[in-house]
Structure formats: structure tokens, C-alpha cells
Amino acid sequence: MSEQKTLTFALMDAPFENSRTTTAFRLLDIAAREGHNLKVFAYEGAVGLAFARQRPHANAVHGRDVDEEDHPLSHKWVIALHKLAEASGGSLEWINCGLCVDERGMDESVEGVGRGSPADLWKFASASDNTLIIPTR
């Protein structure tokens, strides 16, 4: 294992919208596997990444039922990331922007996701070895 670092990620994109979110999860997965301490601040549409009420769906266009479609849900990735970080000797602290949560009505997040403000991003970045902000366009 490499030297344990504390890394902050700020995410802004809503789930299912573009590849930036998938790339962010890939980076988080790599960092978690290496046992780093991860801090995630989800802002704007990214508060939906951990929304607990996401549901899989069928795809009538492709003629697939729910099981065949096996649609990925980002809240399951957040849960898996928490487990992976812990199993690898690191940690994951995930904070959703409370204002963004209220605006979008996404106040039901999976376990391990907290509510905060942009001040938490500042605290995360101040306590981290490095910070990566993945903005929207």
C-alpha cells in the first residue's frame, strides 16, 4: 500500500448525465483501494448521486425488463465505496450540500452521507493533501 493520503473530491454533476461522474467514481475507487482517506463534497446536481430512492427500470426501447436492463444506480456505488474504503484501511466522508438537497428535494440519502454547506468543502480541502474539483461545464 502506498502512503496514506487524505484526498478531497468536489462533485457537481447529477447522476446519469455525463461521463464526468463515472470518471469521478473510478478515481474514488482507485484511491479507496489504495487505502486513502477520502472526503467528498457533493454540490448542485451531484447531491442526487447518493439519493436513496433511485430505482432500476426496464428499457422498453431495447425490449429489456428490469433484470435484463440491470441499470446502474449511483447510490449503490456510494454504498460500495464506503465499504471499499473501510475494507482497505481508509475512510470515506461524504457530505451533500444542504441547500442543493433542499432545492432538489433529495433529502433521503444512503447511510453514511451527511448534510453540510460549502464551508465543509473548505474544511475538507484545508485538511487534505490534495483536492480535485470536477465541475460542470
DSSP file (Angstrom, degrees, kcal/mol; ACC not computed):
  #  RESIDUE AA STRUCTURE BP1 BP2  ACC     N-H-->O    O-->H-N    N-H-->O    O-->H-N    TCO  KAPPA ALPHA  PHI   PSI    X-CA   Y-CA   Z-CA
    1    1 A M              0   0    0      0, 0.0     3,-0.1     0, 0.0    34,-0.1   0.000 360.0 360.0 360.0 142.5    0.0    0.0    0.0
    2    2 A S        -     0   0    0     32,-0.2     2,-0.1     1,-0.2     3,-0.0  -0.230 360.0 -64.4 -77.0 173.0    1.2    3.5   -0.8
    3    3 A E        -     0   0    0      1,-0.1     2,-0.3    -2,-0.0    -1,-0.2  -0.376  62.1-109.3 -59.9 132.3    1.5    6.3    1.8
    4    4 A Q        -     0   0    0     -3,-0.1     2,-0.3    -2,-0.1    32,-0.1  -0.506  44.3-178.4 -71.5 125.2   -2.0    7.1    3.2
    5    5 A K        -     0   0    0     -2,-0.3    32,-2.9    -3,-0.0     2,-0.6  -0.770  28.1-125.8-116.5 162.2   -3.2   10.5    2.0
    6    6 A T  E     -a   37   0A   0     -2,-0.3   123,-3.0    30,-0.2   124,-1.1  -0.968  33.0-173.9-109.8 122.0   -6.3   12.5    2.6
    7    7 A L  E     -ab  38 130A   0     30,-2.8    32,-2.6    -2,-0.6     2,-0.4  -0.947  12.5-153.5-122.9 134.7   -7.9   13.5   -0.7
    8    8 A T  E     -ab  39 131A   0    122,-2.5   124,-2.8    -2,-0.4     2,-0.4  -0.900   8.6-171.0-108.3 136.1  -10.9   15.7   -1.3
    9    9 A F  E     -ab  40 132A   0     30,-3.0    32,-2.7    -2,-0.4     2,-0.6  -0.992   6.7-160.9-122.7 130.5  -13.2   15.4   -4.3
   10   10 A A  E     -ab  41 133A   0    122,-2.5   124,-3.1    -2,-0.4     2,-0.4  -0.964  13.5-170.1-110.6 122.2  -15.9   18.0   -5.1
   11   11 A L  E     +ab  42 134A   0     30,-2.2    32,-2.9    -2,-0.6    35,-0.2  -0.883  18.9 167.4-113.8 142.7  -18.5   16.7   -7.5
   12   12 A M        +     0   0    0    122,-1.0    33,-0.8    -2,-0.4    34,-0.7   0.557  43.7  99.7-127.5 -16.0  -21.2   18.8   -9.2
   13   13 A D        -     0   0    0    121,-0.4    36,-0.1    32,-0.2     3,-0.1  -0.535  68.9-120.7 -84.6 142.1  -22.8   16.7  -11.9
   14   14 A A    >   -     0   0    0     -2,-0.2     3,-1.1     1,-0.1     4,-0.4  -0.344  41.5 -89.2 -69.2 155.4  -26.1   14.9  -11.5
   15   15 A P  T 3  S+     0   0    0      0, 0.0    -1,-0.1     0, 0.0    32,-0.0  -0.321 107.8  18.1 -64.4 151.6  -26.2   11.1  -11.8
   16   16 A F  T 3  S+     0   0    0      2,-0.2     3,-0.1     1,-0.1    -2,-0.1   0.580  99.1 100.1  69.4  14.0  -26.9    9.7  -15.3
   17   17 A E  S <  S-     0   0    0     -3,-1.1     2,-0.3     1,-0.3    -1,-0.1   0.835  85.7 -18.7-100.9 -36.9  -26.0   12.9  -17.1
   18   18 A N    >>  -     0   0    0     -4,-0.4     4,-0.7     1,-0.0     3,-0.6  -0.954  64.9 -92.6-162.0 177.1  -22.4   12.5  -18.4
   19   19 A S  H 3> S+     0   0    0     -2,-0.3     4,-2.7     1,-0.2     5,-0.2   0.625 103.3  81.1 -78.9 -12.8  -19.1   10.6  -18.1
   20   20 A R  H 3> S+     0   0    0      1,-0.2     4,-2.4     2,-0.2    -1,-0.2   0.899  93.5  49.7 -60.1 -38.3  -17.5   13.1  -15.6
   21   21 A T  H <> S+     0   0    0     -3,-0.6     4,-2.3     2,-0.2    -1,-0.2   0.921 110.4  49.0 -66.7 -42.7  -19.4   11.4  -12.8
   22   22 A T  H  X S+     0   0    0     -4,-0.7     4,-2.1     1,-0.2    -2,-0.2   0.917 111.4  50.2 -61.9 -42.8  -18.3    7.9  -13.9
   23   23 A T  H  X S+     0   0    0     -4,-2.7     4,-2.3     2,-0.2    -1,-0.2   0.909 108.6  52.7 -61.3 -42.3  -14.7    9.1  -14.1
   24   24 A A  H  X S+     0   0    0     -4,-2.4     4,-2.6     1,-0.2    -2,-0.2   0.922 109.1  49.1 -60.3 -44.5  -15.0   10.6  -10.6
   25   25 A F  H  X S+     0   0    0     -4,-2.3     4,-2.5     1,-0.2    -1,-0.2   0.871 109.1  53.1 -64.7 -35.5  -16.2    7.3   -9.2
   26   26 A R  H  X S+     0   0    0     -4,-2.1     4,-2.2     2,-0.2    -1,-0.2   0.926 110.9  46.4 -64.5 -42.6  -13.4    5.5  -11.0
   27   27 A L  H  X S+     0   0    0     -4,-2.3     4,-2.5     2,-0.2    -2,-0.2   0.916 112.8  49.5 -64.8 -42.5  -10.9    7.8   -9.4
   28   28 A L  H  X S+     0   0    0     -4,-2.6     4,-2.7     1,-0.2    -1,-0.2   0.897 109.3  52.9 -62.4 -39.7  -12.5    7.4   -6.0
   29   29 A D  H  X S+     0   0    0     -4,-2.5     4,-2.5     2,-0.2    -2,-0.2   0.927 110.0  47.2 -61.8 -45.5  -12.5    3.6   -6.4
   30   30 A I  H  X S+     0   0    0     -4,-2.2     4,-1.4     1,-0.2    -2,-0.2   0.937 114.0  47.2 -61.6 -46.7   -8.7    3.7   -7.1
   31   31 A A  H  <>S+     0   0    0     -4,-2.5     5,-2.1     1,-0.2    -2,-0.2   0.889 112.3  49.9 -64.5 -39.0   -8.0    5.9   -4.2
   32   32 A A  H ><5S+     0   0    0     -4,-2.7     3,-1.8     1,-0.2    58,-0.2   0.910 107.0  54.5 -65.7 -41.5  -10.2    3.8   -1.8
   33   33 A R  H 3<5S+     0   0    0     -4,-2.5    -1,-0.2     1,-0.3    -2,-0.2   0.806 105.4  54.6 -62.3 -28.6   -8.4    0.6   -3.0
   34   34 A E  T 3<5S-     0   0    0     -4,-1.4    -1,-0.3    -5,-0.2   -32,-0.2   0.399 119.4-111.9 -86.9   3.4   -5.1    2.2   -2.0
   35   35 A G  T < 5 +     0   0    0     -3,-1.8    -3,-0.2     1,-0.2    -2,-0.1   0.701  62.0 153.7  80.4  20.6   -6.4    2.9    1.5
   36   36 A H      < -     0   0    0     -5,-2.1    55,-1.0    54,-0.1     2,-0.6  -0.408  50.3-111.1 -78.9 159.5   -6.5    6.7    1.3
   37   37 A N  E     -ac   6  91A   0    -32,-2.9   -30,-2.8    53,-0.3     2,-0.4  -0.820  39.8-158.4 -88.9 122.2   -8.9    8.8    3.4
   38   38 A L  E     -ac   7  92A   0     53,-3.3    55,-2.6    -2,-0.6     2,-0.4  -0.843  16.1-171.2-111.9 139.2  -11.5   10.3    1.1
   39   39 A K  E     -ac   8  93A   0    -32,-2.6   -30,-3.0    -2,-0.4     2,-0.5  -0.996   8.8-169.7-126.5 125.7  -13.6   13.3    1.5
   40   40 A V  E     -ac   9  94A   0     53,-3.1    55,-3.0    -2,-0.4     2,-0.6  -0.963   8.9-168.6-120.4 128.5  -16.4   14.0   -1.0
   41   41 A F  E     -ac  10  95A   0    -32,-2.7   -30,-2.2    -2,-0.5     2,-0.5  -0.962  11.9-158.5-113.5 115.0  -18.4   17.2   -1.2
   42   42 A A  E     +ac  11  96A   0     53,-2.9    55,-2.6    -2,-0.6     2,-0.3  -0.833  16.8 178.5 -97.7 125.3  -21.4   16.8   -3.5
   43   43 A Y    >   -     0   0    0    -32,-2.9     3,-2.0    -2,-0.5     4,-0.1  -0.849  46.7 -11.8-126.5 155.6  -22.7   20.1   -4.8
   44   44 A E  G >  S-     0   0    0     -2,-0.3     3,-1.6     1,-0.3     4,-0.2  -0.243 133.9  -4.1  53.1-133.0  -25.6   21.1   -7.2
   45   45 A G  G >  S+     0   0    0    -33,-0.8     3,-2.0     1,-0.3    -1,-0.3   0.689 119.9  80.3 -65.0 -18.4  -26.9   18.1   -9.0
   46   46 A A  G X  S+     0   0    0     -3,-2.0     3,-1.8   -34,-0.7     4,-0.4   0.665  72.0  78.7 -65.6 -14.9  -24.3   15.7   -7.5
   47   47 A V  G X  S+     0   0    0     -3,-1.6     3,-0.6     1,-0.3    -1,-0.3   0.744  85.0  64.9 -64.0 -18.7  -26.4   15.5   -4.3
   48   48 A G  G X  S+     0   0    0     -3,-2.0     3,-1.2     1,-0.2    -1,-0.3   0.620  78.9  82.3 -76.0 -13.0  -28.5   13.1   -6.3
   49   49 A L  G <  S+     0   0    0     -3,-1.8    29,-0.3     1,-0.3    -1,-0.2   0.857 101.1  34.6 -60.5 -34.9  -25.7   10.6   -6.5
   50   50 A A  G <  S+     0   0    0     -3,-0.6    60,-1.9    -4,-0.4     2,-0.3   0.237  82.6 139.1-104.0  12.3  -26.5    9.3   -3.1
   51   51 A F  B X   -E  109   0B   0     -3,-1.2     3,-1.2    58,-0.2    58,-0.3  -0.433  44.4-151.7 -63.8 119.2  -30.3    9.7   -3.3
   52   52 A A  T 3  S+     0   0    0     56,-3.9    -1,-0.2    -2,-0.3    57,-0.2   0.681  85.0  65.8 -70.2 -19.7  -31.7    6.5   -1.7
   53   53 A R  T 3   +     0   0    0     55,-0.5    -1,-0.3     2,-0.1    -2,-0.1   0.298  66.5 128.8 -92.3  12.1  -34.9    6.4   -3.8
   54   54 A Q    <   -     0   0    0     -3,-1.2    19,-0.1    -6,-0.1    -6,-0.0  -0.405  43.2-160.8 -59.9 142.9  -33.3    5.8   -7.1
   55   55 A R        -     0   0    0     -2,-0.0     2,-0.1     0, 0.0    -2,-0.1  -0.978  17.0-118.9-131.3 141.9  -34.9    2.8   -8.8
   56   56 A P        -     0   0    0      0, 0.0     2,-0.3     0, 0.0    10,-0.1  -0.371  36.4-163.3 -69.5 159.4  -33.9    0.4  -11.5
   57   57 A H        -     0   0    0      9,-0.2    14,-0.4     8,-0.1     2,-0.1  -0.965  19.0-111.6-144.2 160.0  -36.1    0.4  -14.6
   58   58 A A        -     0   0    0     -2,-0.3     2,-0.4    11,-0.1     7,-0.2  -0.309  26.2-131.9 -78.2 171.7  -36.8   -1.6  -17.7
   59   59 A N  B  >> -F   64   0C   0      5,-2.7     5,-2.3     1,-0.1     4,-0.8  -0.830  21.4-179.3-131.3  95.4  -35.9   -0.4  -21.1
   60   60 A A  T  45S+     0   0    0     -2,-0.4     3,-0.3     1,-0.2    -1,-0.1   0.821  81.4  61.7 -64.5 -31.6  -38.9   -0.7  -23.5
   61   61 A V  T  45S+     0   0    0      1,-0.2    -1,-0.2     2,-0.1    -2,-0.0   0.897 114.5  34.1 -61.7 -39.5  -36.9    0.7  -26.4
   62   62 A H  T  45S-     0   0    0     -3,-0.5    -1,-0.2     2,-0.1    -2,-0.2   0.451 111.9-119.9 -95.4  -1.5  -34.4   -2.2  -26.2
   63   63 A G  T  <5 +     0   0    0     -4,-0.8     2,-0.4    -3,-0.3    -3,-0.2   0.787  65.4 139.0  71.4  28.6  -37.1   -4.7  -25.1
   64   64 A R  B   < -F   59   0C   0     -5,-2.3    -5,-2.7     4,-0.0    -1,-0.2  -0.864  44.7-139.6-110.5 140.7  -35.4   -5.5  -21.8
   65   65 A D     >  -     0   0    0     -2,-0.4     4,-2.8    -7,-0.2     5,-0.2  -0.216  43.0 -84.5 -82.3-177.2  -37.1   -6.0  -18.4
   66   66 A V  H  > S+     0   0    0      1,-0.2     4,-2.1     2,-0.2     5,-0.4   0.917 129.2  44.9 -57.1 -47.1  -35.7   -4.6  -15.1
   67   67 A D  H  4 S+     0   0    0      1,-0.2    -1,-0.2     2,-0.2    -3,-0.0   0.914 115.0  47.3 -66.2 -42.2  -33.4   -7.6  -14.5
   68   68 A E  H  4 S+     0   0    0      1,-0.2    -1,-0.2     2,-0.1    -2,-0.2   0.878 111.8  50.7 -66.5 -36.6  -32.2   -7.7  -18.1
   69   69 A E  H  < S-     0   0    0     -4,-2.8    -1,-0.2     2,-0.1    -2,-0.2   0.897  80.0-172.5 -68.5 -39.8  -31.6   -3.9  -18.1
   70   70 A D     <  -     0   0    0     -4,-2.1    -3,-0.1    -5,-0.2    -4,-0.1   0.909  16.2-158.5  45.9  52.5  -29.6   -4.1  -14.9
   71   71 A H        -     0   0    0     -5,-0.4    -1,-0.2   -14,-0.4     2,-0.1  -0.415  13.3-120.8 -66.1 126.1  -29.4   -0.3  -14.8
   72   72 A P        -     0   0    0      0, 0.0     2,-0.5     0, 0.0    -1,-0.1  -0.441  23.2-155.6 -69.9 141.4  -26.6    1.0  -12.6
   73   73 A L    >>  -     0   0    0     -2,-0.1     3,-1.1     1,-0.1     4,-1.0  -0.977  11.7-146.2-121.3 126.0  -27.6    3.2   -9.7
   74   74 A S  H 3> S+     0   0    0     -2,-0.5     4,-2.0     1,-0.3     5,-0.2   0.795  96.1  64.6 -65.2 -28.1  -25.1    5.7   -8.3
   75   75 A H  H 3> S+     0   0    0    -24,-0.3     4,-1.9     1,-0.2    -1,-0.3   0.851 100.9  53.0 -64.9 -28.7  -26.4    5.4   -4.7
   76   76 A K  H <> S+     0   0    0     -3,-1.1     4,-2.5     2,-0.2    -1,-0.2   0.841 105.9  53.4 -71.4 -32.0  -25.2    1.7   -4.8
   77   77 A W  H  X S+     0   0    0     -4,-1.0     4,-2.4     2,-0.2    -2,-0.2   0.885 107.2  51.6 -66.6 -37.8  -21.8    3.0   -5.9
   78   78 A V  H  X S+     0   0    0     -4,-2.0     4,-2.0   -29,-0.3    -2,-0.2   0.928 111.0  47.4 -64.4 -44.2  -21.7    5.3   -2.9
   79   79 A I  H  X S+     0   0    0     -4,-1.9     4,-2.0     1,-0.2    -2,-0.2   0.938 113.5  48.0 -60.6 -47.3  -22.5    2.4   -0.6
   80   80 A A  H  X S+     0   0    0     -4,-2.5     4,-2.7     1,-0.2    -1,-0.2   0.868 108.8  54.5 -63.5 -36.4  -19.9    0.2   -2.2
   81   81 A L  H  X S+     0   0    0     -4,-2.4     4,-2.6     2,-0.2    -1,-0.2   0.892 106.1  51.8 -65.8 -39.4  -17.3    3.0   -2.0
   82   82 A H  H  X S+     0   0    0     -4,-2.0     4,-2.1     2,-0.2    -2,-0.2   0.939 112.9  45.3 -59.6 -46.9  -17.9    3.3    1.8
   83   83 A K  H  X S+     0   0    0     -4,-2.0     4,-2.6     1,-0.2    -2,-0.2   0.906 113.4  49.6 -64.5 -42.6  -17.4   -0.5    2.2
   84   84 A L  H  X S+     0   0    0     -4,-2.7     4,-1.7     2,-0.2     6,-0.3   0.918 109.8  50.6 -64.1 -44.5  -14.3   -0.5    0.0
   85   85 A A  H  <>S+     0   0    0     -4,-2.6     5,-2.4     1,-0.2     4,-0.2   0.927 113.5  45.3 -60.2 -45.1  -12.7    2.4    1.8
   86   86 A E  H ><5S+     0   0    0     -4,-2.1     3,-1.4     1,-0.2    -2,-0.2   0.919 112.5  50.4 -65.0 -44.1  -13.2    0.8    5.2
   87   87 A A  H 3<5S+     0   0    0     -4,-2.6    -1,-0.2     1,-0.3    -2,-0.2   0.770 109.1  53.0 -66.0 -25.4  -12.0   -2.6    4.0
   88   88 A S  T 3<5S-     0   0    0     -4,-1.7    -1,-0.3    -5,-0.2    -2,-0.2   0.402 121.3-104.3 -91.8   1.9   -8.9   -1.0    2.6
   89   89 A G  T < 5S+     0   0    0     -3,-1.4    -3,-0.2     1,-0.3    -2,-0.1   0.521  90.4  96.1  89.4   4.8   -7.9    0.7    5.8
   90   90 A G      < -     0   0    0     -5,-2.4     2,-0.3    -6,-0.3    -1,-0.3  -0.124  64.1-124.6-104.6-154.5   -9.0    4.2    4.7
   91   91 A S  E     -c   37   0A   0    -55,-1.0   -53,-3.3    -3,-0.1     2,-0.4  -0.975   4.5-146.5-151.3 162.6  -12.2    6.1    5.2
   92   92 A L  E     -c   38   0A   0     -2,-0.3     2,-0.5   -55,-0.2   -53,-0.2  -0.978   9.9-175.9-136.4 123.6  -14.8    8.0    3.2
   93   93 A E  E     -c   39   0A   0    -55,-2.6   -53,-3.1    -2,-0.4     2,-0.5  -0.983  10.7-172.6-116.9 119.9  -16.6   11.0    4.4
   94   94 A W  E     -cd  40 113A   0     18,-0.8    20,-3.0    -2,-0.5     2,-0.4  -0.959   3.5-177.2-119.6 122.7  -19.4   12.2    2.1
   95   95 A I  E     -cd  41 114A   0    -55,-3.0   -53,-2.9    -2,-0.5     2,-0.4  -0.977  12.2-153.3-121.0 129.8  -21.2   15.5    2.6
   96   96 A N  E     -cd  42 115A   0     18,-3.1    20,-2.6    -2,-0.4     2,-0.4  -0.823  32.1-107.4 -95.2 139.9  -24.1   16.7    0.4
   97   97 A C  E  >  - d   0 116A   0    -55,-2.6     4,-2.2    -2,-0.4    20,-0.2  -0.537  26.8-148.3 -64.1 120.5  -24.7   20.5    0.2
   98   98 A G  H  > S+     0   0    0     18,-3.2     4,-2.4    -2,-0.4     5,-0.2   0.861  94.8  53.1 -64.2 -37.1  -27.8   21.0    2.2
   99   99 A L  H  > S+     0   0    0     17,-0.4     4,-2.4     1,-0.2    -1,-0.2   0.920 111.1  47.0 -63.5 -42.4  -29.0   24.0    0.1
  100  100 A C  H  > S+     0   0    0      2,-0.2     4,-1.6     1,-0.2     6,-0.2   0.874 110.3  53.4 -67.1 -37.3  -28.7   21.8   -3.0
  101  101 A V  H  X>S+     0   0    0     -4,-2.2     5,-1.8     2,-0.2     4,-1.1   0.934 110.9  46.4 -61.0 -47.2  -30.5   18.9   -1.3
  102  102 A D  H ><5S+     0   0    0     -4,-2.4     3,-0.5     1,-0.2    -2,-0.2   0.914 109.9  53.1 -63.9 -43.1  -33.4   21.2   -0.4
  103  103 A E  H 3<5S+     0   0    0     -4,-2.4    -1,-0.2     1,-0.2    -2,-0.2   0.856 118.6  36.0 -59.8 -34.8  -33.7   22.7   -3.9
  104  104 A R  H 3<5S-     0   0    0     -4,-1.6    -1,-0.2    -5,-0.2    -2,-0.2   0.482 104.0-124.9-100.2  -4.4  -33.9   19.3   -5.5
  105  105 A G  T <<5 +     0   0    0     -4,-1.1     2,-0.6    -3,-0.5    -3,-0.2   0.811  65.5 137.5  65.6  29.3  -36.0   17.6   -2.8
  106  106 A M      < +     0   0    0     -5,-1.8    -1,-0.1    -6,-0.2    -4,-0.1  -0.478  11.2 136.1-106.6  61.3  -33.3   14.9   -2.4
  107  107 A D        +     0   0    0     -2,-0.6     2,-0.6     1,-0.1    -1,-0.2   0.208  47.8  83.3 -96.0  15.8  -33.2   14.6    1.3
  108  108 A E        +     0   0    0     -3,-0.1   -56,-3.9     0, 0.0   -55,-0.5  -0.809  59.7 166.7-119.3  89.8  -33.2   10.8    1.5
  109  109 A S  B     -E   51   0B   0     -2,-0.6   -58,-0.2   -58,-0.3     3,-0.1  -0.606  40.0 -94.5-100.3 161.8  -29.6    9.7    1.1
  110  110 A V    >   -     0   0    0    -60,-1.9     3,-1.3    -2,-0.2    -1,-0.1  -0.257  59.4 -74.9 -67.4 162.0  -28.0    6.4    1.7
  111  111 A E  T 3  S+     0   0    0      1,-0.2    -1,-0.2   -59,-0.0     3,-0.1  -0.275 118.1  35.6 -59.5 141.3  -26.4    5.7    5.1
  112  112 A G  T 3  S+     0   0    0      1,-0.3   -18,-0.8    -3,-0.1     2,-0.5   0.410  88.3 112.5  95.4  -1.4  -23.0    7.4    5.6
  113  113 A V  E <   -d   94   0A   0     -3,-1.3    -1,-0.3   -20,-0.1   -18,-0.2  -0.920  48.9-164.6-108.0 125.2  -23.9   10.5    3.7
  114  114 A G  E     -d   95   0A   0    -20,-3.0   -18,-3.1    -2,-0.5     2,-0.4  -0.444  17.1-118.9-102.4 176.2  -24.2   13.7    5.7
  115  115 A R  E     +d   96   0A   0    -20,-0.2     2,-0.2    -2,-0.1   -18,-0.2  -0.932  46.4 133.4-116.1 138.4  -25.6   17.1    5.1
  116  116 A G  E     -d   97   0A   0    -20,-2.6   -18,-3.2    -2,-0.4   -17,-0.4  -0.695  42.2-100.7-155.1-152.1  -23.5   20.3    5.2
  117  117 A S    >>  -     0   0    0    -20,-0.2     3,-2.3    -2,-0.2     4,-0.7  -0.857  47.2 -85.5-140.7 172.3  -22.6   23.5    3.5
  118  118 A P  H 3> S+     0   0    0      0, 0.0     4,-1.5     0, 0.0     3,-0.4   0.749 121.0  72.8 -55.8 -21.7  -19.9   24.9    1.2
  119  119 A A  H 3> S+     0   0    0      1,-0.2     4,-2.2     2,-0.2     5,-0.1   0.827  89.9  59.6 -61.3 -29.1  -17.9   25.6    4.4
  120  120 A D  H <> S+     0   0    0     -3,-2.3     4,-3.1     2,-0.2    -1,-0.2   0.858  99.5  55.0 -67.6 -34.3  -17.4   21.8    4.6
  121  121 A L  H  X S+     0   0    0     -4,-0.7     4,-2.9    -3,-0.4     5,-0.2   0.922 108.4  49.1 -62.3 -41.7  -15.7   21.8    1.2
  122  122 A W  H  X S+     0   0    0     -4,-1.5     4,-2.5     2,-0.2    -2,-0.2   0.925 112.4  47.2 -61.6 -45.1  -13.3   24.4    2.7
  123  123 A K  H  X S+     0   0    0     -4,-2.2     4,-1.5     2,-0.2    -2,-0.2   0.925 113.1  49.2 -63.4 -44.1  -12.7   22.3    5.8
  124  124 A F  H >< S+     0   0    0     -4,-3.1     3,-0.5     1,-0.2     4,-0.4   0.958 113.6  45.3 -58.4 -51.7  -12.2   19.2    3.6
  125  125 A A  H >< S+     0   0    0     -4,-2.9     3,-1.1     1,-0.2    -1,-0.2   0.876 110.8  53.8 -62.8 -38.4   -9.7   20.9    1.3
  126  126 A S  H 3< S+     0   0    0     -4,-2.5    -1,-0.2     1,-0.2    -2,-0.2   0.804 113.0  43.6 -65.7 -29.0   -7.9   22.5    4.3
  127  127 A A  T << S+     0   0    0     -4,-1.5    -1,-0.2    -3,-0.5     2,-0.2   0.363 102.7  89.3 -97.5   4.7   -7.4   19.1    5.9
  128  128 A S  S <  S-     0   0    0     -3,-1.1  -121,-0.2    -4,-0.4     3,-0.1  -0.656  71.1-137.3-107.8 158.1   -6.4   17.3    2.7
  129  129 A D  S    S+     0   0    0   -123,-3.0     2,-0.3     1,-0.3  -122,-0.2   0.771  93.2   1.0 -76.4 -28.1   -3.2   16.6    0.9
  130  130 A N  E     -b    7   0A   0   -124,-1.1  -122,-2.5     2,-0.0     2,-0.4  -0.989  62.8-150.2-158.3 154.8   -4.9   17.3   -2.4
  131  131 A T  E     -b    8   0A   0     -2,-0.3     2,-0.5  -124,-0.2  -122,-0.2  -0.996   4.6-166.5-132.6 133.9   -8.3   18.4   -3.8
  132  132 A L  E     -b    9   0A   0   -124,-2.8  -122,-2.5    -2,-0.4     2,-0.6  -0.982   5.5-164.2-120.4 121.7   -9.9   17.7   -7.1
  133  133 A I  E     -b   10   0A   0     -2,-0.5  -122,-0.2  -124,-0.2  -124,-0.0  -0.926   2.0-166.1-106.9 121.9  -12.9   19.7   -8.2
  134  134 A I  E     -b   11   0A   0   -124,-3.1  -122,-1.0    -2,-0.6  -121,-0.4  -0.845  21.8-171.8-108.1  94.6  -14.9   18.1  -11.1
  135  135 A P        -     0   0    0      0, 0.0     2,-0.1     0, 0.0  -122,-0.1  -0.230  24.5-109.2 -84.7 170.9  -17.1   21.0  -12.2
  136  136 A T              0   0    0   -124,-0.1  -123,-0.0     1,-0.1     0, 0.0  -0.414 360.0 360.0 -82.5 172.3  -20.0   21.1  -14.6
  137  137 A R              0   0    0     -2,-0.1    -1,-0.1     0, 0.0     0, 0.0   0.457 360.0 360.0 -83.4 360.0  -19.4   23.0  -17.9
